[in-house]
Amino acid sequence: MSTTRIKASDRTKVCQQIVTELKKKYGSRTPKADRTVLDSLLFAICLEGTPHDQAEAALLKFQESFFDYNEARVSSITELQKVFVELSEPEWRAMRVRESLQIIFEGRYSYDIEDFKKKNLDAAEKYLKNIKSLTPFVIDYTMMTTLGSHTVPVNSSILECCIVLGLLPADTDISSAGDQLKAAVRKADAPLFFYLINELANDENYATLIHELDPPDQDDQMATLKHSTPHLKELLAGKLKSNSKPAKKSTSSSKTKSTAEKAPKKKTSKKTASTTAQKSSGTTKKKTAKKATKKK
């Protein structure tokens, strides 16, 4: 394997190229949103593993489905998850929304947490981590959008996308992925980079293929990194094909049937049949003779 050390500047250049390509597909600006801190947190829960427009629709549906956040806080998970049925893992999202509302309300008897913006980064992060069910993705997104924190939120779909493109090594985990991308993307560019890579990672036209593709060759990681942009172009152009083999349609019952059909049927030769018949006839004659002897 190549021992060439990849510098942050090397990855920065590639990230800029990727942004340029993705702008053509998803636009050159992040969607405008004037949200409170709490709404940003709730939106992040909707956004994880989801395209931006679907997350916005889910948050709006949630807000319209309950009289206020207090009603949502005292609702059951079953009632809450109905709001998120259009997204993956609705129960997962419902649980995080309710726990967030409960902890915030229990701490201040209101849902106004706008003073969050006045906290320093460490205090703000500590406050969010007090909500145990929140993922690093939700925390990083809330920090990025409400405090302008220099971070790139990463979850499993974004990580998988970056690895398949060759932007990150195959053995990268979520926490180190965030650090590597943060070092490569300027603070001012982070929101746009995140928006674009999240759209690609969760685009229904590419998500399944991205999941099925194998990571590129890791023997020369610098070469792999430099090929990230051409690789992205091939993906968007539909030139990449899945490496997974089609699943076999046969079931256990059909396999049994197939085996039975293939098994050769035993044929009885004429000679065998004749011998069997003769033995049977002889046996019958002997039995008849014995009966006749007894009668006498």
N, C-alpha and C positions, 0 to 999 in steps of 0.2 A: 504493500500500500504506500502511496505517496506520502512523504513526510513534510511536504510543503505546507507551511502554516498560513491559513487564510486570515487575512487582516480584516478589521471592521470596514476599512475603506474599500476593500475588494467587494464585500457584500453590499456596501452602500451603492456602489455603481450598478450592480445587478438589480437591486431593489428599485432604483430609479428607472431602469429600463423596463422592469415589470410594471411599474406604475404607468409608464407611457403606453404600454400595450393595453393594459386593463382600462385605461381612460376611454379608449375607443369603444369598449364594450359596455361599460357601466357609467360613463360620464366622468367629467373632470372635477366635480365638486361633491363634497359630502352633503347629504340632505340636511336642510336647515331644520332646527328643532329648538323651541324655547321651552325647555322642561325644568321643573323644579328638581331639587336634589332627589327627593323621593321618587318622582316619576322617572328620573334617569336610572335609578336603581331598578325599578320595576321593569323599565324598558329593557335593561340589560338582561334580566331574567328571560324576557320574551325573545331577545336577540340571539342568545347562545344557541348555535347550531341551526340558525334560521336566517334567510335573506331579510334585508332591512325592511322592505315593504310589508312582508308578512308579519314581522314583529310589531310594526306600527299598527297594523290592523288588529292584532291580538291585544295590544295595550288599550286601544280604543274600545274594543268589545268588552274588555274587563271593566273599564271605567263606566261604560253604559249599562252594564249588567247589574250593578249594585248602586244603591242610593248614595252611599259614600264609602270611604275606606273603613269606617268603623263596622259597617254591615259586612264588608268583605272579611274583616278580621275575625268576626264571630261565626263565619260560615264554615261548613265542613269542607274537607278536601274534595269530597265527591261533588259538592255544589260548585266549588271553585274550578275544578278541572274541566268542567263543561265549557268554560270560556276558552280553554286552550286546546280543544280537540283538533283544531286545524294544524297544530304544531306537533312535533315529536314529543314524546314523554310528557303528556299533559299533567299527570299526577305529580311528577317531579317539579314542574313549574308551580303548580298550585301550592305545594308544600312550602316552597321557598318564599312565595309571595306572602302566604299567611304568617310564616314565622317572622319575616321582615316587619310586617305590620304590627305583630304582637310585641316584639322586642322594642321597636321604636315607641309604641304607645305606652308600654309599661315603664319606659325610662323617662318620659316627659309628659304623659297624659295628653298628647297631641300628635299630629302627624307633620308638624312643621319642623323641618330639620335644615332650614336654609342657612343657619349659623355654621353648618358643616363647611361652607365655602370659606369661612374665616379661620378654620383650623389649619395647622401646619400639616404637611404630608404624613408624618409619622402618626400624629394624633388621629387624623382622618382614617388612615388605614387601620389603626387599632380599633376605632369605633365600628368599622364595617366588619372586621374579623370577629367582633362580638356576636354577630349573627352567624352562628356556626355552620348553617347549611349553604351559605353563599360560596360559590366557586371563585377561584382566582380570576377567572374571566369576568365575572360580574363585578368583583371588587376593582379590577384594573380599568374596566370600562367606565365605572362610576367616577373613579379618580381622574381619568383622562378628560371626561366631559364636564365635570363640575369644578375641578381644581386645576385643570390644565396640566396634570401630571404627565411627565414624559414616560409613556409606557405604550406597549403594543399588546392589547388583549389577545390571548391565544387559548384556544380550546382544542379538542381532539380533531375536529374537521379542518381547522386552519393549520394545525401541525402536520396533519397528513398531506394536505395540499402543498405545503412548503417543502416537505421531504420528497414528494413525487416530482416536483418541479426541479429539484436539485438545489434549492435555495438553502436548505439545511441538511446536515448529515443524517443518515438513516437512524442512528442511535440517539437522536436528540429527544429529550423529554419536554413536557410542556413548560416547566419553569425555566430551563436553560434556553428554550426557544424564545421565550419572551425577552430574556437578557440579550441574546444574540441579535434579535430584530431591533431591540431598543438601541443597541450600539450601532446598528447599521442605518437606522432611519432617523433623520433629524426630528427634533421635537415638533417643529412647525408642520412637518410632513406626516407625522405619525397618524393623525386622525384619517387622512385621505388614504394612506397606505392600508390601514386597518379596514376601512370601509370596502376598498376594492378587493382585498384578498379574502375578506369574509363573504363578499358576494360571489366570488368565483368558487370558494370552497363549498358553498351551500346552494349553488345554482343547480336546479334539477336536471339541466342539460349536461352537466359535467360531473356532478357529485358521485354518481354511481361508478363512472369510469375511473375517477380519481381514486376511489376506494379499491378498485380492482387492479389498478396498475402497480407494478413492482417499482420500488425505488430505483433510480438510475445506478449505474456502476459506480462503486465507491473507491475503486483503486487509485484514482487521481481526483481528489476532491476539488482541487482548483479547476480542473477541466470540467468537472461536473457542474460546479457553480457557474462557470462561464457559459455552459450550455443551457442554463435555466431559461433564458429568454427565448431562444429558438425552440426549446421544449414547450414553452407556453404557447408559442405561435402554432405549433403543430397540434396542441390540444384544442385550441380555439378553432382551428381549421378542420377539425374532425379527422386528423390523420393518425391519431393514436388509437390503437385497438387494445381491448381488454386482454389480459394475460390469463384470465381464469377460464377453465374448461367448462363447457356446458354440463349442467347436472344431468345424470342419467335418469330417464323417466321411469325405468322399470322399478316395480315394487317387489317385495319379497314374494307376493302371490304370483306375480307375473313371471318372476324368475323361476319359481317352482313349475309353473306351467310350461315355460320355455324348456326347462330341463327335461320335463316329461315328454315334450314333443320331440326333442333331439334324441332321447334314448331309443335305441333300436328295439323293435318289438321281437320277442323270441318266436322263432318259427319252428314248428314241429315237422320234422322230415317224414316223408311217406314211410320210410323204413321203420322209424321209431314208432309211428302211429300203428303200423301193421303188427310190430312186435308186441306193443301194448295191447292191441286187440286180441292177439293170439293168447297172451298170458291171461287176459280177462276171461276168454272163452274156455281155456283149460281149467281155470279155477272153478268156473261155473259147472263144468262137466264133473269134476271131482266131487263137488258138493252134492250134485244130483245123485251120483253113484252111492255116496255115503248114506243119503236119505233112503235110497232103495234097499240097501243092505239091512238097515235098521227095521224097515217094514217087514221084511221076510223073517 
